[in-house]
Amino acid sequence: MTRSWWGWGNVEDAVTGAERAALTERVKAIAPDADLSVHDAPALSELKVPDSRIEAPKALSGLASQDLYDRVAHGHGQAFRDVVRALLGRVDNVPDLVVRPRTEQDVVDVLDWCAGDGIAVIPFGGGTSVVGGVEPRGTEDYPGVVSLDLGGLNRILEIDHVSRAARIQAGMLGPALEQALRPENLTLRHFPQSFEFSTLGGWLATRAGGHFATVYTHIDDMVESMRVVTPVGISESRRLPGSGAGPSPDRMFLGSEGILGVITEAWMRVQVRPRWRSGASVLFDDYTAAVTATRVIAQSGLFPANCRLLDPMEAFLNAGTPTSGGVLVLGFESADHPVDEAISHALRICGEYGGRVPDGVSSADSEQDSARTGAADTWRSSFLRMPYQRDALAAQSMIVETFETACTWDRFEELRAAVHAAATGTFDALGITGVVTCRFTHVYPDGPAPYFGIYAAGHWGRTVEQWDEIKAAVSQALSDSGGTITHHHAVGRDHRPWYDNQRPEPFATALRASKSALDPAGILNPGVLIDPARRP
């Protein structure tokens, strides 16, 4: 497989042929007047990329690359604006070098070199950031930029079967991690949409959310201890199931997005692979009733593995299911016991709010079998293809992106209305046609994590600027409505204005002090989360 330099995933898996034709037809249904001409990415050789300004010291030269593909592919993430700029041949910011450490000592040596010379360092996992987290934007006053690719730290070093934990290096990609745990009948059970192309270190640095809707939703919940290389030394927390000894060291680095140090490994809580599964797709005629049923299930103590509510537009576009009230995709699983009783209880709750299950319940009692039917199976297949389809539509002048947030249940209706008003108002101001969809990706007893999809017919050559206006309007609506600017996509550079407004100022003061203490030269991922202090 060949990784795309400009878009998501593998070149061989791109949307083509009949899939593209069907996708285009679906778009025409919501934007009949859109110009859906296909615009191909330029050849890599056609890009205008400045020469590298720095060279690695002799001792590190074997780890460093100035290759054009390496530099360009490490110069952006996978946000809509990243993809469109690349399609236009605009690779605005690229690192001078890509450095691939093979050991933790290599990481130490790179940070020592860069701190001494004032060179910016951007830790890089799989490059799937959708918030500008790995782009060297705002590093113009540094003499050089290094993209520190952790992909060489890619092994499981130790497994503790008694405590059910594994010591895993940070550069390990999701599929390799699960493949290594499978012979032990274990799983980390963390499956973000980026799973195939993202790393453990990236998940930890961004506080990633996985596929499962309740209990172990964020990677935070699975951390037993972490090891982090900072410019002033190595921080390693003690392996403990829990501790009340002051503020947690791990919590300081979880979500720090590479500004305080480089995560090299972690002890992670793993689980026995599930055997029993049950799933169902519940259709509703009324969306408010569907939301209420979802809330009651979230507060019932049943804790389903999947509890994903698709609003009518999301159900139609991505599950092929016409319904006036939406679809609730439910799933339960366990390694210890059958889950038929749990899903029966959840479906009784749904029935009290008008939910019906036309395709029945699907159950399985082996690791290999799935438990999906109808809309659930269709939606899952679409979910896995969404990033590729987004790229295909971006090349056809469509604006296709997402906003994910979380709020308390009492604020959801107000927040949803505000997002719709902000998005559609901006569509009107821009003179474009678009729709907004919503699904719950995670649910908690006190609130949901709504994930809004934007599908709009833009104008080629202006879609980045049009997206920027939509982004600003919807992000402000989320902030004003009491939601978070991000539930699981991190802050990066793109969410900074709203993150600055969301965090308490005393915490911002403490974060700046931590940055100054751990990274006194201000070299680590400048501009993410906070502005670095001026370098000496």
N, C-alpha and C positions, 0 to 999 in steps of 0.2 A: 504494500500500500504506500501511496505517496501523499504526504501531508500537503494540503493547500497552503501556499504562501499568503493568500489574500483572504480566505474564507474559512468556514468551519470544516474540520475533520479531514477526511481523505478525498483526494481528487476522484478516485474510482467510485465513491459513494454519492457523488453529486447528483442532483435531480436532473434527469434528462428524459427524452423520449415520451412515452405514454404518461409517465408520472408528471412530467412538466405540463403536458397538454391538459391533463385532468385538473392540475392545480390552477392553471390559467383559466379554465372554464369556471371553477369555483369562485375565483376572484371577479370574473366578469359578472357574476350574479349579484355581487355587492357594489361593484364599481363598473357599470356597463360602458362608461365613456372613457375609461382609463386607456392610456397608451401603454401597451404591455410589450413593446418591442424589447428584444433581449440585447443587453450591452455586455460584451465579454471583457474580462480583465486583460490588461496589456501583458505582453511578455515581460518576464523579469528583467531581461536585458535592456528593455526600453525605459526602465525607471531611472530617474536622476537621483543618485545617492551620493552624498559627499564622501570623500576619502576619510578613513579612520584617522583621528587626531592623536591616538596614543598607541603604544606598543606595550605588551606585557613584559615584565622582567624575565630574564633568561630562565629562571627557575620555574616560571609559570607558563612559559611560551608554548609548551606542549599541550596545555589545556585551553588555549585561546584560539579563536577563529575570527578572521575578517571576511569570511565567505559572504558573498552578496545575499544568497538565500538566507543564511543564518541571521544576518543583520536585519534584513527586512522582516523576516518572520518573527523576530524577537522585538520588533519595534511597535507592535500594536496588539490589541486583544481581539475580542470577537463581538464587540458592540455593533449595533447597526451602523453608526458613523464610521467605525473602523473598516467595516466591509465596503461601504460605499466609497470612502476615500481611496481605498486600495483599487476598487474597480475603475476609479477615475485616474489612477496612476499617481495619487497624492500620498506618498509615504513621507509624511511631514517630519517625523522624528524617528531616528533609528539609533541604536547603540553603536559605539565605536568598535567594541569587541563583544563577542559572546564567549564566556568562560565557563567550562564544564568541569567542576571539581570531581575528583574520584573518591576523595576521602574527606573526613571532617577537617583534617589538618590543612587540606587545600583551601577550604573555606576560610580558615583562620588566616592563612597566608595571603589570600586575595584581599580580605578586609584590612589587613595590616598595610599592604601595598597601597590600596586605594585611599585609606585614611591618611596615610603619609603624604600622598600626592594630591589630595582633595578631589579624587575622582568619584563621581556618583556611581552607586551600585544598586541595581534593581533586581531583587530576587525573582526568579522565574521558575514556575512549575510546569504546567502544561500550556500556559498562554491563553486560557479560556476566559479571562476577565472580561466582563461586559460593562465595566465602569471606569476604564482608563487606568487600571491598576498597574499595568506593566509597560505602559508607553512612556518614553523618556521626555514627556511634555514638561516644560518648565525647568529644564536643566541647562539652559543656554549659557549660564555664567560659570558652569563647571568646565574644567579643561578636557574632560572626557566622560563617557558613560560606559559602564560595563553591565551587560545583562548576565546575571549569575544563574546559569541553568543547572538546577539540582538533579537533572535526570540520571546522572551517574550514581547517585545514592539511592539505589533501587532494590534493596533486599529486605526480607524479614530476617532479623538477626537472632531472634530468640522467641520461643513460645513457652509460656507458663500455663500448663494445662490445669493445674490445681486451682490457680486464681483466675483462670480463663482470661489471659491477657497476652498480647504479642508486642514485641519490640520491633518497630518498623521504621525504616529509613524514609526520610521525607520526600524523596524524589520518586517514590514508587507510584506508578499509574494504577488507577482503579482496577482494571481487568487483571493485571499482573498480581496485584495484592490478593484479590479474591481467588485467583488460580492457585496461589501459593498456600492459601489457607484451606482450600477445598480438601486436600488429602487428609487433613487433620479433622475433617467434619466441622470446621469452624467458618465463621463469616464475620466481617466487620459490620455488615448490614448497613452500609452507607452508600446510597446510589443516587447522587445528584444527576441531573440531565447531562452534565458534562462528564459523567463517570469515565467514559472511554478515554478521554484526553486530559484529565486533570489528575493531580497528585495529592497524596496525603498532606504534604507540607502546604500546598495551596489551600486545601480544605481548612486546615488549622489556622492559617494566616488570615483567612477571610471569614471564619466562623460559618462555614458552608452548611446549608440545609440539605438533607437527603430526601429520598423519595417518600419515606414513610411518614404518615400524617400525625402520629401521636407518640408519646413517650420519648424514644430516642430519635429526635428529629434533627437537632443540630449536632455537628461533630463535637462540640463542647462536651456533650453528655457522655462521650466515649473515651475521653482522655483520662488516663491514670497518672501520667507524668510526661514532661517534655524536656528536651535538651535543645538549647538555643545558643548559637555562637553570636556574641555581640562584639563590637569593636573594642570593648574594654574587658572581655573575658567570657567564659562559658557559664551559662546558667542551666543547672539541671535540678529539677524538682524531685522530691522523694516519692517513690511509689507508695501510694496510700489509697484505700477505698474512699476516704473522706478525711477531712481535717478541719479543725477550728482554730488553727494556729495562725492568726492574723489574716490579712488579705492573701488570696491565693496567688503564688508566683505564676502559675499557668494562665490565670485569667488576665495577667498583664500582657502576655504574648498572644493569646488567642484573639484573633481579630485585629492584631496590630499591623497587618498588611505589609510586613517587611520594613517598617520604619525603626524598629528597636533592635532587631537582630535577625539572624537567619536560622530558621528551624531546621535541624539536621536529622532528628529522630524523635520518636515518641513511643511510650508504652500505651497501647490502646486496648480498651476493653472489647473483647470479642465474644461471640455467641455461638452456640451450637446451631448448625444449619436447620432451618424449620422443616418439618415433615408434613404437618397438617395445615391445610389451607381451605378457606371458603370465601367465595366472592359473589357479588351480585350487583346489578345495575338497577337503581331505583328511579323511576320516572315520576315527575310531579307535574301537576297542572298549574300550580301557583308557586311563584318563586319565593315569596315571603314565607309560605308554609315550608318550602324546602330548606330555607335558611334556618327556620326554627327547629325543624327535625334534626338538622346537622348539629345545631347548638346543644340540643338535648342529648344527643349521642355523645358529644364531646364532654358533657358534664355528667355522664352516666357511670363513669368508671370502667366502661368496657374497653376503651383504648384500642380501637381498630388500627391495623397496620395501614390501611388505606381508607381515607374518608374525604374524597375529593369531589366537591360540588361544582358542576359545570353549569353556568347560566345558559339560557336558551340559545344565545348566539354562539357561545363556545361549543355547546352540544351539537349544534347544526354544522358549524364549520369544521370541527376537528373530531367529532364522533359520528357524524352522519346521522344524527338522531333529531328529528323535528319534535319539539316539545315546548309547551307554553310556560312550563315552570322549571325546567332544567333537569339534570340527571345527577344523582349521587352515586359515585363509584365507591362501593364498600368492599373491604377485604379484611380478613382476619387470618393470622397464622401463628403457629406454635411449634416448637421442637419437643414439647413435653406432653401435649394432650390434644385431642380433637377440639375443634372450635365451632362445631355446628350449633351448640347452644348459644354461644356469643352472637353469632350472626342472626340467629332466629330472634334473639332479644332486640337487636338493633333494627331488624326489619319490622318487628311489632311497633317500635317507636315510630318508624317511618309511616306505617299504616295509619297511625293515629293522626297524621298530618296529610293524609291523602296520597301517600307514596304507594306505588304499585311495582311489581317485579315481573314484567311480561316474559322475560327469558329464564326465570327461575334462578335457583342457587346452584353454583358450581362448586364442587368440593374435590379435594385431592388428599391422599394420604401417603405420598412419596415425595422425595426431594425433587424429582425430575418433572412432576406434573404441575401444570398451572391450574388456576381456579378462576378463569376469566370467561365471561360470555358476553355476547351482544355488544352494547355500547362500550363496556369496559375494555374489551379486547380491541375494538376499533380505535378507541381513544389512545390506548397504550401504544399501538403501532404508530399512530400519528405523532404522539409525544416524542418518540425516538427519532422521527424524521423532521421534527419542527426546525431544528437549527439549519439543516440542509435546505428545507423549503424556504426559510427566511432568506437565505443567500440567493436562491433562485428568484424570489420575488423582488429582492433589492436590486437585482440586475435588470428588472423589468419596471423600474421606477416606483415600485410600491414601498411604502413606509411600513415596516413590520417590526415592531419591537414590543417590549413588555415593561410594566411597572409592577414591582412586588412590594408589599407592605404588610403590616399587621396592625390591628386595632382591637379595642375591646368590643364585645358583642353589642353593647348599647350604642356604639358610634358607627357601626358598619353601614347602616342605610344612609346616614348623612355623608359618610366618606364616599360611598359608591356614587351617590348623586353628584357630589362635588367633582369627582373624577370624570364622570360622563359630561358634566357641564363644561369643565375646563377643556377636555379633549374636543368635543364637538364645536365648542365656541372657537377654538383655534382652527379647526378644519374650515369653518365658515370664513374666518378672517383671512385664511390662506387661499380660499377659493378651491378647496379640494374636497373630495368625497371620502368618507371613512366610517368605520364602525369600531365599537369598543366591546370587548368581551371580558368576562370575569370567571375565574375559577378559584376555589380554595385549594391551596397546596398543602397546608397544615392547619390543624385545628387544636385549640387549647381549651381547657375549661372556661377561661376568661375571655377568649376571643379567637377570631380566625386570622389566617394569613391570606388575604385576597391577592390574586395575581391577575393584573389587567393586561389584556392584549390589545394592541393598536394595529389596525389594518387600514391604510389610507393610500389613495392614488396620488402620488406625488408627481413632480415635474423633473425629468432627468436633468442633472446638473445642479439642481437646487434642493434635492431631497435631504442632504445633510443639514442645511440651514432650516428647512421646513421642520425636520425632526427636532432640531434644537429648540424651536419655538414651542412645539408640542411638549417636549421634555420639561421645559421651564414651567409651563402652565400647569401640567399635571403634577409635577413635583411640588409646586407651591400649594396646590390643592390638597395633596397628601399631608403636607406639613400643617396647613391651616386647620385640617380636620382632625388632628391629633394622632395621625398614623406615623409610623416610622418611615424614613426615607428608604430603608432597605431592610428586608427580613432575612435575606440570605445571599444577596449578590455583592455585598461589601460596599465600601464608600469610594475607594479609588480617588480619581481626580474629578470625575463627573458629578459625584454627589456631594462634593465638599460644601457648596453654599448652604444646602439644607441640613447637612450633618452639623455644620457650625452652629446652626440655629437650634438644633435638637439637643445637643449635649449641654449639660450644666457648665457654667463658666469655671467654677472651682475644679471640676474634673479636667477641663481643658488646660487649666494652669498646671495640674499635676501631670498631665500627659506631656506637656511641653518640658517640664522639669525632668521627666523620665527620659525623654528623647535627648535632652542636653547631657544627661549623666551617662547614658549608654552609648550614644553616638555623638561624641563631642565635636567631631569634624563635620557633622551634618551630611553624611554621604549616603545614608540608606533611604532609598525611594523618596527623594525630595518632593514635597508638595502633596503627599498622600496623608490624610487625616489632619495634619497640621503643617504650618509653614516652618521649615527648619531655621534655627538661629543662623545668623551670618557665620560663615566659616572663617577661622583665623587666617 
